[in-house]
Amino acid sequence: MLIAGCDFHAGGSKLPGSDTETGETGEPNLVHASGEAKQFMSSCLIARLIGMEAIGNSQWSIELVEDVGRSIWVGDAG
């Protein structure tokens, strides 16, 4: 099973993850301006449904997830 987390920021994102079958781990840092985050999200094998706890200005990350064909459920952090 692939377990991944996302920490989106205005300039870049961290996407730590691990594969429970292989033990492989990673934490790529992706720059948004160059399109790295969108390219990564488009090419990786991630769940079709993503849950997100949102605070502040999260519209950019919501649109990124939707643009690459994934569904997203947004929960209030409060």
Biopython code that builds the backbone (N, CA, C, O; Angstrom):
import numpy as np
from Bio.PDB.StructureBuilder import StructureBuilder

atoms = [
    (1, "MET", "N", (0.850, -1.166, 0.000)),
    (1, "MET", "CA", (0.000, 0.000, 0.000)),
    (1, "MET", "C", (0.899, 1.233, 0.000)),
    (1, "MET", "O", (1.920, 1.275, 0.687)),
    (2, "LEU", "N", (0.508, 2.219, -0.770)),
    (2, "LEU", "CA", (1.224, 3.481, -0.823)),
    (2, "LEU", "C", (0.541, 4.467, 0.107)),
    (2, "LEU", "O", (-0.663, 4.703, 0.004)),
    (3, "ILE", "N", (1.318, 5.040, 1.015)),
    (3, "ILE", "CA", (0.801, 6.052, 1.942)),
    (3, "ILE", "C", (1.543, 7.345, 1.640)),
    (3, "ILE", "O", (2.774, 7.371, 1.633)),
    (4, "ALA", "N", (0.796, 8.420, 1.392)),
    (4, "ALA", "CA", (1.427, 9.681, 1.028)),
    (4, "ALA", "C", (0.779, 10.834, 1.772)),
    (4, "ALA", "O", (-0.409, 10.805, 2.094)),
    (5, "GLY", "N", (1.577, 11.833, 2.032)),
    (5, "GLY", "CA", (1.089, 13.067, 2.631)),
    (5, "GLY", "C", (1.466, 14.221, 1.721)),
    (5, "GLY", "O", (2.411, 14.107, 0.941)),
    (6, "CYS", "N", (0.761, 15.305, 1.806)),
    (6, "CYS", "CA", (1.069, 16.479, 0.992)),
    (6, "CYS", "C", (1.075, 17.704, 1.880)),
    (6, "CYS", "O", (0.186, 17.888, 2.711)),
    (7, "ASP", "N", (2.078, 18.535, 1.700)),
    (7, "ASP", "CA", (2.162, 19.800, 2.419)),
    (7, "ASP", "C", (2.313, 20.886, 1.361)),
    (7, "ASP", "O", (3.426, 21.194, 0.933)),
    (8, "PHE", "N", (1.182, 21.469, 0.939)),
    (8, "PHE", "CA", (1.193, 22.465, -0.123)),
    (8, "PHE", "C", (1.491, 23.844, 0.445)),
    (8, "PHE", "O", (0.959, 24.232, 1.485)),
    (9, "HIS", "N", (2.352, 24.579, -0.255)),
    (9, "HIS", "CA", (2.674, 25.969, 0.067)),
    (9, "HIS", "C", (2.646, 26.758, -1.229)),
    (9, "HIS", "O", (2.649, 26.173, -2.312)),
    (10, "ALA", "N", (2.620, 28.065, -1.130)),
    (10, "ALA", "CA", (2.517, 28.906, -2.321)),
    (10, "ALA", "C", (3.654, 28.675, -3.312)),
    (10, "ALA", "O", (3.414, 28.661, -4.519)),
    (11, "GLY", "N", (4.862, 28.499, -2.844)),
    (11, "GLY", "CA", (6.008, 28.350, -3.744)),
    (11, "GLY", "C", (6.367, 26.926, -4.089)),
    (11, "GLY", "O", (6.971, 26.675, -5.131)),
    (12, "GLY", "N", (6.008, 25.992, -3.237)),
    (12, "GLY", "CA", (6.401, 24.605, -3.482)),
    (12, "GLY", "C", (5.673, 23.661, -2.546)),
    (12, "GLY", "O", (4.950, 24.086, -1.644)),
    (13, "SER", "N", (5.874, 22.380, -2.774)),
    (13, "SER", "CA", (5.189, 21.365, -1.976)),
    (13, "SER", "C", (6.150, 20.271, -1.560)),
    (13, "SER", "O", (7.112, 19.972, -2.268)),
    (14, "LYS", "N", (5.885, 19.676, -0.411)),
    (14, "LYS", "CA", (6.593, 18.481, 0.042)),
    (14, "LYS", "C", (5.589, 17.345, -0.018)),
    (14, "LYS", "O", (4.444, 17.495, 0.410)),
    (15, "LEU", "N", (6.016, 16.213, -0.547)),
    (15, "LEU", "CA", (5.127, 15.068, -0.692)),
    (15, "LEU", "C", (5.781, 13.818, -0.115)),
    (15, "LEU", "O", (6.204, 12.941, -0.869)),
    (16, "PRO", "N", (5.872, 13.723, 1.209)),
    (16, "PRO", "CA", (6.475, 12.529, 1.806)),
    (16, "PRO", "C", (5.579, 11.314, 1.606)),
    (16, "PRO", "O", (4.353, 11.426, 1.617)),
    (17, "GLY", "N", (6.199, 10.162, 1.425)),
    (17, "GLY", "CA", (5.408, 8.953, 1.246)),
    (17, "GLY", "C", (6.228, 7.711, 1.500)),
    (17, "GLY", "O", (7.454, 7.764, 1.591)),
    (18, "SER", "N", (5.536, 6.591, 1.615)),
    (18, "SER", "CA", (6.211, 5.306, 1.779)),
    (18, "SER", "C", (5.361, 4.202, 1.172)),
    (18, "SER", "O", (4.138, 4.308, 1.077)),
    (19, "ASP", "N", (6.042, 3.144, 0.766)),
    (19, "ASP", "CA", (5.398, 1.963, 0.222)),
    (19, "ASP", "C", (5.536, 0.864, 1.266)),
    (19, "ASP", "O", (6.650, 0.437, 1.570)),
    (20, "THR", "N", (4.422, 0.403, 1.818)),
    (20, "THR", "CA", (4.476, -0.573, 2.905)),
    (20, "THR", "C", (4.943, -1.949, 2.428)),
    (20, "THR", "O", (5.378, -2.764, 3.242)),
    (21, "GLU", "N", (4.861, -2.220, 1.125)),
    (21, "GLU", "CA", (5.303, -3.516, 0.602)),
    (21, "GLU", "C", (6.807, -3.559, 0.379)),
    (21, "GLU", "O", (7.443, -4.571, 0.671)),
    (22, "THR", "N", (7.390, -2.468, -0.139)),
    (22, "THR", "CA", (8.819, -2.462, -0.459)),
    (22, "THR", "C", (9.665, -1.786, 0.608)),
    (22, "THR", "O", (10.876, -1.999, 0.666)),
    (23, "GLY", "N", (9.036, -0.969, 1.456)),
    (23, "GLY", "CA", (9.778, -0.207, 2.454)),
    (23, "GLY", "C", (10.397, 1.066, 1.906)),
    (23, "GLY", "O", (11.042, 1.814, 2.641)),
    (24, "GLU", "N", (10.204, 1.314, 0.618)),
    (24, "GLU", "CA", (10.762, 2.501, -0.021)),
    (24, "GLU", "C", (10.084, 3.759, 0.519)),
    (24, "GLU", "O", (8.867, 3.786, 0.700)),
    (25, "THR", "N", (10.878, 4.800, 0.775)),
    (25, "THR", "CA", (10.351, 6.083, 1.225)),
    (25, "THR", "C", (10.935, 7.196, 0.375)),
    (25, "THR", "O", (11.953, 7.014, -0.294)),
    (26, "GLY", "N", (10.294, 8.332, 0.406)),
    (26, "GLY", "CA", (10.787, 9.490, -0.326)),
    (26, "GLY", "C", (10.076, 10.747, 0.122)),
    (26, "GLY", "O", (9.012, 10.689, 0.738)),
    (27, "GLU", "N", (10.670, 11.879, -0.190)),
    (27, "GLU", "CA", (10.056, 13.165, 0.160)),
    (27, "GLU", "C", (10.461, 14.218, -0.868)),
    (27, "GLU", "O", (11.286, 15.088, -0.587)),
    (28, "PRO", "N", (9.868, 14.132, -2.069)),
    (28, "PRO", "CA", (10.234, 15.108, -3.094)),
    (28, "PRO", "C", (9.762, 16.518, -2.743)),
    (28, "PRO", "O", (8.683, 16.705, -2.181)),
    (29, "ASN", "N", (10.587, 17.499, -3.082)),
    (29, "ASN", "CA", (10.228, 18.910, -2.968)),
    (29, "ASN", "C", (9.923, 19.399, -4.374)),
    (29, "ASN", "O", (10.780, 19.325, -5.254)),
    (30, "LEU", "N", (8.726, 19.893, -4.593)),
    (30, "LEU", "CA", (8.292, 20.277, -5.927)),
    (30, "LEU", "C", (8.058, 21.777, -6.012)),
    (30, "LEU", "O", (7.404, 22.361, -5.148)),
    (31, "VAL", "N", (8.594, 22.398, -7.056)),
    (31, "VAL", "CA", (8.430, 23.837, -7.280)),
    (31, "VAL", "C", (7.198, 24.055, -8.142)),
    (31, "VAL", "O", (7.060, 23.433, -9.195)),
    (32, "HIS", "N", (6.301, 24.933, -7.705)),
    (32, "HIS", "CA", (5.052, 25.154, -8.433)),
    (32, "HIS", "C", (5.258, 25.945, -9.710)),
    (32, "HIS", "O", (4.669, 25.607, -10.737)),
    (33, "ALA", "N", (6.077, 26.989, -9.679)),
    (33, "ALA", "CA", (6.240, 27.871, -10.840)),
    (33, "ALA", "C", (6.735, 27.117, -12.071)),
    (33, "ALA", "O", (6.377, 27.469, -13.195)),
    (34, "SER", "N", (7.545, 26.097, -11.873)),
    (34, "SER", "CA", (8.092, 25.344, -13.007)),
    (34, "SER", "C", (7.142, 24.250, -13.496)),
    (34, "SER", "O", (7.400, 23.623, -14.523)),
    (35, "GLY", "N", (6.054, 24.020, -12.775)),
    (35, "GLY", "CA", (5.098, 22.986, -13.153)),
    (35, "GLY", "C", (5.415, 21.612, -12.588)),
    (35, "GLY", "O", (4.743, 20.639, -12.931)),
    (36, "GLU", "N", (6.435, 21.508, -11.718)),
    (36, "GLU", "CA", (6.817, 20.210, -11.146)),
    (36, "GLU", "C", (5.683, 19.550, -10.371)),
    (36, "GLU", "O", (5.465, 18.345, -10.494)),
    (37, "ALA", "N", (4.963, 20.332, -9.575)),
    (37, "ALA", "CA", (3.894, 19.756, -8.751)),
    (37, "ALA", "C", (2.789, 19.175, -9.626)),
    (37, "ALA", "O", (2.316, 18.066, -9.379)),
    (38, "LYS", "N", (2.381, 19.919, -10.643)),
    (38, "LYS", "CA", (1.312, 19.434, -11.526)),
    (38, "LYS", "C", (1.778, 18.204, -12.300)),
    (38, "LYS", "O", (1.013, 17.253, -12.462)),
    (39, "GLN", "N", (3.010, 18.210, -12.776)),
    (39, "GLN", "CA", (3.550, 17.073, -13.515)),
    (39, "GLN", "C", (3.612, 15.834, -12.619)),
    (39, "GLN", "O", (3.251, 14.737, -13.046)),
    (40, "PHE", "N", (4.065, 16.010, -11.387)),
    (40, "PHE", "CA", (4.154, 14.889, -10.454)),
    (40, "PHE", "C", (2.768, 14.307, -10.173)),
    (40, "PHE", "O", (2.574, 13.092, -10.222)),
    (41, "MET", "N", (1.808, 15.187, -9.878)),
    (41, "MET", "CA", (0.457, 14.729, -9.569)),
    (41, "MET", "C", (-0.178, 14.028, -10.774)),
    (41, "MET", "O", (-0.953, 13.089, -10.598)),
    (42, "SER", "N", (0.137, 14.467, -11.980)),
    (42, "SER", "CA", (-0.426, 13.854, -13.186)),
    (42, "SER", "C", (0.160, 12.471, -13.450)),
    (42, "SER", "O", (-0.534, 11.587, -13.953)),
    (43, "SER", "N", (1.428, 12.280, -13.114)),
    (43, "SER", "CA", (2.112, 11.054, -13.500)),
    (43, "SER", "C", (2.131, 9.967, -12.430)),
    (43, "SER", "O", (2.288, 8.790, -12.755)),
    (44, "CYS", "N", (1.975, 10.334, -11.178)),
    (44, "CYS", "CA", (2.090, 9.313, -10.139)),
    (44, "CYS", "C", (0.789, 8.531, -9.983)),
    (44, "CYS", "O", (-0.290, 9.006, -10.335)),
    (45, "LEU", "N", (0.917, 7.346, -9.457)),
    (45, "LEU", "CA", (-0.250, 6.481, -9.250)),
    (45, "LEU", "C", (-0.824, 6.764, -7.871)),
    (45, "LEU", "O", (-0.479, 6.097, -6.895)),
    (46, "ILE", "N", (-1.695, 7.750, -7.800)),
    (46, "ILE", "CA", (-2.298, 8.114, -6.522)),
    (46, "ILE", "C", (-3.777, 7.768, -6.539)),
    (46, "ILE", "O", (-4.350, 7.473, -7.589)),
    (47, "ALA", "N", (-4.371, 7.806, -5.392)),
    (47, "ALA", "CA", (-5.801, 7.497, -5.256)),
    (47, "ALA", "C", (-6.637, 8.414, -6.137)),
    (47, "ALA", "O", (-6.253, 9.551, -6.411)),
    (48, "ARG", "N", (-7.753, 7.920, -6.565)),
    (48, "ARG", "CA", (-8.676, 8.733, -7.354)),
    (48, "ARG", "C", (-9.438, 9.718, -6.481)),
    (48, "ARG", "O", (-9.962, 10.712, -6.984)),
    (49, "LEU", "N", (-9.506, 9.458, -5.186)),
    (49, "LEU", "CA", (-10.172, 10.361, -4.251)),
    (49, "LEU", "C", (-9.165, 10.818, -3.220)),
    (49, "LEU", "O", (-8.470, 10.000, -2.617)),
    (50, "ILE", "N", (-9.083, 12.118, -3.015)),
    (50, "ILE", "CA", (-8.145, 12.700, -2.073)),
    (50, "ILE", "C", (-8.930, 13.469, -1.031)),
    (50, "ILE", "O", (-9.829, 14.238, -1.371)),
    (51, "GLY", "N", (-8.600, 13.268, 0.237)),
    (51, "GLY", "CA", (-9.195, 14.040, 1.325)),
    (51, "GLY", "C", (-8.219, 15.112, 1.760)),
    (51, "GLY", "O", (-7.011, 14.877, 1.799)),
    (52, "MET", "N", (-8.733, 16.292, 2.090)),
    (52, "MET", "CA", (-7.865, 17.407, 2.432)),
    (52, "MET", "C", (-8.477, 18.209, 3.570)),
    (52, "MET", "O", (-9.656, 18.559, 3.539)),
    (53, "GLU", "N", (-7.662, 18.492, 4.566)),
    (53, "GLU", "CA", (-8.058, 19.410, 5.620)),
    (53, "GLU", "C", (-7.549, 20.778, 5.181)),
    (53, "GLU", "O", (-6.347, 20.958, 4.985)),
    (54, "ALA", "N", (-8.442, 21.731, 5.027)),
    (54, "ALA", "CA", (-8.071, 23.011, 4.434)),
    (54, "ALA", "C", (-8.164, 24.160, 5.420)),
    (54, "ALA", "O", (-9.147, 24.318, 6.144)),
    (55, "ILE", "N", (-7.105, 24.956, 5.421)),
    (55, "ILE", "CA", (-7.108, 26.217, 6.151)),
    (55, "ILE", "C", (-6.504, 27.273, 5.231)),
    (55, "ILE", "O", (-5.736, 26.946, 4.327)),
    (56, "GLY", "N", (-6.845, 28.509, 5.457)),
    (56, "GLY", "CA", (-6.257, 29.589, 4.671)),
    (56, "GLY", "C", (-6.610, 29.492, 3.198)),
    (56, "GLY", "O", (-7.712, 29.085, 2.831)),
    (57, "ASN", "N", (-5.653, 29.872, 2.363)),
    (57, "ASN", "CA", (-5.868, 29.911, 0.927)),
    (57, "ASN", "C", (-5.493, 28.556, 0.321)),
    (57, "ASN", "O", (-4.333, 28.324, -0.017)),
    (58, "SER", "N", (-6.459, 27.678, 0.189)),
    (58, "SER", "CA", (-6.198, 26.334, -0.319)),
    (58, "SER", "C", (-6.751, 26.122, -1.724)),
    (58, "SER", "O", (-6.632, 25.025, -2.271)),
    (59, "GLN", "N", (-7.346, 27.140, -2.310)),
    (59, "GLN", "CA", (-7.982, 26.973, -3.616)),
    (59, "GLN", "C", (-7.004, 26.504, -4.682)),
    (59, "GLN", "O", (-7.366, 25.703, -5.544)),
    (60, "TRP", "N", (-5.747, 27.000, -4.634)),
    (60, "TRP", "CA", (-4.756, 26.604, -5.627)),
    (60, "TRP", "C", (-4.539, 25.093, -5.607)),
    (60, "TRP", "O", (-4.536, 24.452, -6.658)),
    (61, "SER", "N", (-4.357, 24.526, -4.424)),
    (61, "SER", "CA", (-4.092, 23.090, -4.341)),
    (61, "SER", "C", (-5.332, 22.272, -4.721)),
    (61, "SER", "O", (-5.204, 21.194, -5.302)),
    (62, "ILE", "N", (-6.517, 22.768, -4.403)),
    (62, "ILE", "CA", (-7.755, 22.084, -4.801)),
    (62, "ILE", "C", (-7.847, 22.039, -6.323)),
    (62, "ILE", "O", (-8.159, 20.995, -6.895)),
    (63, "GLU", "N", (-7.579, 23.160, -6.976)),
    (63, "GLU", "CA", (-7.636, 23.217, -8.431)),
    (63, "GLU", "C", (-6.574, 22.329, -9.075)),
    (63, "GLU", "O", (-6.835, 21.723, -10.114)),
    (64, "LEU", "N", (-5.388, 22.239, -8.484)),
    (64, "LEU", "CA", (-4.333, 21.373, -9.005)),
    (64, "LEU", "C", (-4.794, 19.921, -9.013)),
    (64, "LEU", "O", (-4.630, 19.216, -10.009)),
    (65, "VAL", "N", (-5.366, 19.481, -7.908)),
    (65, "VAL", "CA", (-5.842, 18.098, -7.800)),
    (65, "VAL", "C", (-6.948, 17.835, -8.825)),
    (65, "VAL", "O", (-6.948, 16.792, -9.479)),
    (66, "GLU", "N", (-7.879, 18.765, -8.969)),
    (66, "GLU", "CA", (-8.976, 18.597, -9.931)),
    (66, "GLU", "C", (-8.469, 18.642, -11.374)),
    (66, "GLU", "O", (-8.972, 17.915, -12.230)),
    (67, "ASP", "N", (-7.472, 19.495, -11.645)),
    (67, "ASP", "CA", (-6.922, 19.622, -13.001)),
    (67, "ASP", "C", (-6.281, 18.335, -13.495)),
    (67, "ASP", "O", (-6.252, 18.086, -14.700)),
    (68, "VAL", "N", (-5.771, 17.517, -12.588)),
    (68, "VAL", "CA", (-5.133, 16.261, -13.010)),
    (68, "VAL", "C", (-6.097, 15.080, -12.944)),
    (68, "VAL", "O", (-5.679, 13.924, -13.007)),
    (69, "GLY", "N", (-7.403, 15.383, -12.816)),
    (69, "GLY", "CA", (-8.416, 14.345, -12.921)),
    (69, "GLY", "C", (-8.721, 13.579, -11.650)),
    (69, "GLY", "O", (-9.278, 12.483, -11.715)),
    (70, "ARG", "N", (-8.376, 14.120, -10.509)),
    (70, "ARG", "CA", (-8.665, 13.453, -9.240)),
    (70, "ARG", "C", (-9.851, 14.139, -8.567)),
    (70, "ARG", "O", (-10.105, 15.320, -8.805)),
    (71, "SER", "N", (-10.571, 13.406, -7.732)),
    (71, "SER", "CA", (-11.662, 13.976, -6.937)),
    (71, "SER", "C", (-11.094, 14.374, -5.583)),
    (71, "SER", "O", (-10.179, 13.730, -5.068)),
    (72, "ILE", "N", (-11.641, 15.437, -5.014)),
    (72, "ILE", "CA", (-11.143, 15.906, -3.721)),
    (72, "ILE", "C", (-12.314, 16.259, -2.823)),
    (72, "ILE", "O", (-13.270, 16.909, -3.246)),
    (73, "TRP", "N", (-12.221, 15.819, -1.580)),
    (73, "TRP", "CA", (-13.164, 16.192, -0.535)),
    (73, "TRP", "C", (-12.420, 17.110, 0.414)),
    (73, "TRP", "O", (-11.329, 16.776, 0.876)),
    (74, "VAL", "N", (-13.003, 18.268, 0.711)),
    (74, "VAL", "CA", (-12.346, 19.249, 1.556)),
    (74, "VAL", "C", (-13.087, 19.344, 2.877)),
    (74, "VAL", "O", (-14.302, 19.545, 2.906)),
    (75, "GLY", "N", (-12.349, 19.199, 3.972)),
    (75, "GLY", "CA", (-12.911, 19.299, 5.317)),
    (75, "GLY", "C", (-12.434, 20.570, 5.997)),
    (75, "GLY", "O", (-11.312, 21.022, 5.768)),
    (76, "ASP", "N", (-13.270, 21.134, 6.818)),
    (76, "ASP", "CA", (-12.935, 22.330, 7.591)),
    (76, "ASP", "C", (-11.975, 21.937, 8.708)),
    (76, "ASP", "O", (-12.251, 21.020, 9.481)),
    (77, "ALA", "N", (-10.854, 22.634, 8.785)),
    (77, "ALA", "CA", (-9.843, 22.333, 9.798)),
    (77, "ALA", "C", (-10.355, 22.598, 11.213)),
    (77, "ALA", "O", (-9.837, 22.042, 12.180)),
    (78, "GLY", "N", (-11.367, 23.444, 11.327)),
    (78, "GLY", "CA", (-11.922, 23.769, 12.639)),
    (78, "GLY", "C", (-12.749, 22.633, 13.148)),
    (78, "GLY", "O", (-13.304, 22.716, 14.244)),
]
sb = StructureBuilder()
sb.init_structure("model")
sb.init_model(0)
sb.init_chain("A")
sb.init_seg("    ")
for serial, (resi, resn, name, xyz) in enumerate(atoms, 1):
    if name == "N":
        sb.init_residue(resn, " ", resi, " ")
    sb.init_atom(name, np.array(xyz, "f"), 0.0, 1.0, " ", f" {name:<3s}", serial, name[0])
structure = sb.get_structure()
